[in-house]
Each structure stands twice: as structure tokens, then as C-alpha cells.
Amino acid sequence: MRRTLAALAIAAALLAGLAPPAARAQTSAPRAAASALAWARAQQQADGGFPGFGPGDTADVVFALVADGQDPAGVTKGGKSPLDYLEAQAAAYVASGGVSAAAKLALAATAAGADPASFGGENLLAAIGKSYDPASGQYGADVFGHALALLAIRSAGATPPALALDRLAGLQLDDGGWSFDGTAATGSDTNTTSLALQALVGQPQAGAVRAKALAYLRSQQNSDGGFPYSQSSPYGHDSDANSTANVIQALVALGQDPAAFTNGGKGPVDALVAMQNPGGAMRYQSALPDDNALATYQSIAALLGKAFPLKVTKVAGAQALVAPAAGLPATGAPAQMPAAGLALAGLALAAAGLGLRRIVRAYP
């Protein structure tokens, strides 16, 4: 009997190795997600939050929990949940981070079943609406924040202004990608491109940008199947977990099979699973062996095959809040990106000229 069981185990292992990449990825990704989420939950602090760059990282854990079908309100330490932490931080977070913070919190609130129009004493939808420039159609100061705002609007059951959608589609660069600040000088990156694609899914503008955007993403894929922030980044172009996860979510949103989006037979799910440490945490890059909290939090929804917005909840009055009527005063897009913008985006640190490797090492 022991010999028979051993033979069956060897045969199963051999068959797994012979299975096509898509099949291997589909079986390994859920296990990797469960292990990563268990590691993430163990990091919870007494205030209900999770360590990292700031409140945005706790929002990422909320996304991970919801993607796994868990209620964030029930995930507590010291009687505090991640929602308690985010509500306590909401005012300061929005004040420092502007529309990016408001939009990310709104996405987390609607995903968790909370009210984004009354979250920690903040009307997050009104904050998004106040950042809208009716002349340009842009929310906030940069493309990343603009795309986040469009996703948050959809998550609240509202319809983004057509001009805002046109604005995002019009900011696509000639290579098919989007840059963090919307300029060709900054150059396209996989993170902003992935977020923009998710923001445009289901909209008329999506058809016009899709083919070029997918071609851009293919041009950025490494031979391990993963993705860097950008192949032209001055900090190198090794695949990283955050960028790879972002691309997976964009492909899911577009109805593409990420496991079939391959380079040399390897896809992004293969690459992401390969960046997991034995304890469940993700490495930022394969060459950086330390457990990385941000990489772990932001990988889970992708491993579970979930794109943004995770949930759509109809919020009463949302339409008037996020899309002020023409002719009403508007603040317009701020002249400069808020100081906390890069931490809020989390994925676009290289755009500010910061050394990703150095920063990621500082946040294990």
C-alpha cells in the first residue's frame, strides 16, 4: 500500500509538472492567496490597522479580505477592525492625500459595505467631486488619482462624467500606456496603465484604447512572465510583485486570462506565485528575499482573480456629489500633486525619482 501511495504521489507530481501553465497557475494561485492573507492578518496592530506606508496599506488589506469573501469589520485586534482604523485616519489622510486618498478610501468603504458619503466624519464622494475640473474633465492632479476617482465613482453606483472618461482615454500615450502624470516625458508605466484600463472597463472609450494598451503591456513583460514598473525605469526592470499584480487585475477586468498572457511560456500568475516566501509573504522582487508587507497586501486580490471595483453599492445622492452640475464653482485640479500622493498610490514610487529598492527594504 505504501508503495502504491508513493507511486501515485510521484505520478501526480509529474502530471502537475506537465500541466499547461494556465492549469498550474489556476491551481496554485488560490493556495498562494490563502497563505498570503494568513500572513497579512498576522500583521494586524492593536488599532486595527496594518503596518506599511500609511492608511492606504490598510485599505489594501480591506481589498484583500473582501476579495476573499471576508468581512473586514470582523477582522479585529484589541477590538478594532481595519475599518475602525481607516475611519480614525480618514480626515488626516484625505487632507494630506487629496483625491487619491478620498478615492482609495471610498473604494475600501464600498467594498466593505460602509457608506463612503459618511466615513470617519468625511464625505469621501464630495471630496472626489470637489477635485473635479469641468474644463479638462480631470479629477485631481495626476492620472493615477483620476483613474482611482473614476473607479470610486463606479463603486458608489454613480456614472462618471463622459468628459472625465474622455480625458482618461485621451491621456493614453503613443506607446499604448499611461504615465503617472499624463506626460510623455515621464513615460508610460504598467501601474498607471493597469489602473486606467480598470477605470475604463465597460465604458465606450474602452474599445478605442484596448488593443494599444494590451500591446504596451506585452512590451513590458519579462521572460519570467512578470512585470516591472517600467522597462525604462532608471531603477531596473526586474519583475516586481506589485506591478505584476496590477497587470493581472487589468487583464481580469478586460476579460483576458492572465495565465494565458505569457512570455516564453510563463505568465504573470506564475511570476507572482514564484515571489512568495515560505511563510506566505511576498517578496517585492525575486532578488530581494525579505518579506514585504505592501507587496503581500497588493498581491492577494490579483491572486484571487479580482479586479477593481470589487463591489458596487448604490449610494443615495452619489451622482450629484461626484459630478457637480455644469456651471457650479469647482476647485479644479490642484497645481501640484499632494505630498502624500506617491505613498497613496503605493505602486508609483519610481515616478517621483525615489529608489524603489531602498524604500521597499525600509518597509519589510
N, C-alpha and C positions, 0 to 999 in steps of 0.2 A: 504494500500500500504506500509506504514511504517513497519507494522508487517511482511509483506511478504519479504521486503528487509532485515529486521533484521534476519528473519529465514534463508534466503539464505546466508547471511554473516556467520551465525553460522555454517550452513551446509558446506560452503566452508572451514571454519577453521578446522572443524572436518575432512573433507576429506584430507586436507593438512597434518594433523597430522597422518592420517592413511596411507598416501602415502609411498611407499618404500623409503629407504634412497637415492637411486640413483635419484629418481624423485625429492625429496626435494632438493637435492644438485644442480641438474641441473637448478632448477628454482631460487634458492636463490643466487647462485654464481655470475651470471651476475649483479644482483642488488648490491651485495656487492662490486663487482669490480667497478661499476659506482660511488658508494659512496666513495670508497677509492681513486679513481682517482680524483674526485672533491676535496677531502681534500688535496691530494698531489699537485694539481695545485695551490691551495691557498697558498702554502708554497713558491712559486717561489720568488726569490730575484731579485733585480734590475740589477744584472749582468747576469741574465738569468738562473743561476744555482739554485740548491735546497740544503737546509741545510742537514748536516749529517757528515759522516766520511771524506768526500773529494769528488773529481770528480767522483769516482766510483758510488756514490749515485745518482748523476745527470744522469749518464749512465743508472742506474736502472729506472729512470723516463722516459728516452727515450724509453727503452724497454716497459714500461707500456703504453706509448702513442701509440707506433707502434702496440702493441698487441690489442689495442682498435680501430685501424684503423685511428688514428690521425696523422697528420704531425707535428713532433716536431719543425720544422722550423717556424710553425705558432703559436706556444705557446710562447708568449713573455711577458716580463715585462720591462718597460723602453726601449722598442725597441730591447731587447736582448732575444734570444731564448736559450734553453739548449744546442743547437749545438754551438752557439756563445761562450758560457761559456766553453764548453769542448775543443773547438779549442784553446781558450786562455790559457787553462791549460795543453794542450797536452804535450808540451815539458817537463815541470817540472814533470808532472805525470808519464811519461814514464821513465824519468831519475831516479825517486825515486822508481818506482814500477816494472821496468823491463818488462818481457814478460807478466805478469799478466795484467799490465796496458795497454800495447800495444794491447793485445788480446781483453780486455774488450772494449777499445775504438774502435777497428776495428769492433767488433760485433755491437756496437751502430751506428757507421758510416754507415755500410752497411744496417742496419735495417732502417735507416733514409734516405737512398738514397744518402749519401755522399760518397766521394772517400777515402777509407782507405789508399791508397798509397800517398795521399796528404791531410792530415788533420791537420790543425793548424801548417803547416810547417813541419809536421812529416810524414815519410813514415812508417806507422804502420806495414805494411806487411814485410818490410825489417827488422824492429826491431824484429819481430817474427822470421824471418829466421836466423838472427844473433845469436839468442839464441839456435839454434839447434845444438845438439851434434850428429854427424853422427855415432859415435861409439856406443852410447847407444840408439839412436833414440829418445831422450827426448828433449823437448823444456823447457828451464828454469830449475829451481832448485827443483820444487816440483810438485806433481801430480795435484794439483788444477790448477796451471798455465799451465801445459802441456795440460790438458783437455780443458782449455779455448783457448789455441792456436789452437788446432785441430778444435774447433768449429769456430773460427775466419777464419781459412783457408777454411773451407767449405762454410762459409758465403760469401767469396770472389770468389766463384766458382772454387776454386782450389782443388786439391786432396792431402790429407796428405800423406807423405811417408809411405809405408807399414811398415817399421821398427818402425815408430812413433806409429802407431796403434797397432802393436805387443807389443811395450813397454807398452802402457797403459793396454792392456789386460793382459800382464804378471805381472803387479803390483797388480792384484786382490789378496787379501789375502784369507787365507783358509776359513774364515767365509763367503766369498762371497762379502765383501765390499772392499772399498779402503780407505787408510789413507791419510791424508793431505800430508805427506812427503814420502809416499810409504813404510814405515817400519811397521813391525808388532808391534814393541814396542810402537808406537804412537797409534795404534788401529784404526780400521775402524770407519768411521763416515758417517752419512746419507748425508751430504752436498757434500763431495767429491765423494761419490758413485753415487749420482744423476747426478752430472756433468759428471762423467766418462761415465755413461750409455748414456747420451745425445750425448757425443762426439763419441761414437762407433755405434750409430744407423745407419743402412744401410751399415755397413762395415762387411766383412766376419768374423771378430773377435767377432762380437756381439753375434752370436749364441752360442759361447763357454762360454760366461760369464753370459748370461741372467738368466738362472734358479738359479744359485747360488746367483746372485745379488738380485733377487726378494725374495729369501728365507731370505737373510740377512735383507732386508727392512722389511719383515714381522716380523722378530725377534725384530725389533726396534720399532714397532708400539705400541702406548699406547692404553689404553681402551677407550679414548675419540676419537680415530681414527687418532689422530695427531702423530707427530714425534718429538723427541728431536734431538739435535746434535748427541748424542750417549747415549745409555743406560749405558755405562761405564764412562761417563763424571764425573769428580770429582765435577762439579758444579750442579749436579742434572740431572734428566731425565724427567722433565715435558715437554710436547709438547710446541714447540715454532713456531711462525708464519713463520719465515724464513726457518727453516728446513722442515716444513710441505709443504710449497710452493715449495721448491726444489724437494721434493719427488713427488709431484703432476706433476711437469714438466717432471720428468723422466718417470713416468708412461704414460703420454700422448705421449711422444716420442716413447715409446715401443708399443704403440697401446693398452695399457690397459685402462680400465675405472676406473679412480681414485675413483669414487663414489662406485664402487663395491669392492674396496680394503679395506675391513673392519676388524675391531676387535670389537667383541661384538655388531655388527650391526651398528657401526659408522665408517665412512670413513674420509680420510684426508680433503675432501672438507667441510664436516660437521664441523670438528675441526677448520679449518681456518675461516670459516664464524662466528663461535662462538667466535673468538678472535677479532671481530670488535667492536669498541666502537660506541655509538650512533652518533657521529659526522662524522663517516666514516673512521677514522684512525684505524689501527690495534694495538692491544697490542702485546708486544713481547711474553708474556705468559699470560695465563688467570689470574694468581695470581698477575700480575703486571699491574695495571689499567691504567697507563699513556699512552697517545697517543705516538706511536713510529714511527718515520719517516722511518727508514730503513726497519722495518717490513712491513710498509704500501707499500713502493715503490716495494719491492720484492715479495709482495703477488699478485699484480694485474694481471700480465701475467698468473700466475697459476690459479687464479680465472676465467680467460677468456679461460683457457684450451690451452694455447700456450707454446710450448717448444722452446729451442734454437737449431739452429739459427732461429730467427724469419723470416728472409728473406735471400735469396741467390741472390747476384748480381755479374755477371761475370765481374771481374776486369782485364783489359788488363795487361799482364805480371805478374799476381799474382803468377803463378806456380813457376817461376824462383826465385821470391823474397822469398817465404815461404819455399821452399825446395831446398837449394843450391845444385848444382851438386856435386856428389861424387868426392873427390879429391881436392875440393876448401878449402881454410882455413876456419875454423869455430871457433867461440869463445868457443863453448862447454857450458854445463850447468854451471852456476856460482856455486861457492863453498858454498855460503850461500844464503838463501832467502833474498830478498831486505827488508829493514826495513819497508817499507810500505805494504808488502805483505799481512798481515792479514787484514788491512783496505781495500785493494783492493778486496780480496776475500769476505770480509764482513761477510760471513757465518761461517768462520772457526776460530773465535776468541779463542775458548776454546783450540785449538791445541797449542796455544802459552802460555798456562798457565795463561790466563787472566780471571778474574771473569766476566762472561757474564752479570750477573745481575747488577753488579756495573757499567759496561760500558754502558749498554743499558739505565740505569737510567740517565746517563750523556748526552744522546742524545735523548731527548723526541721527 
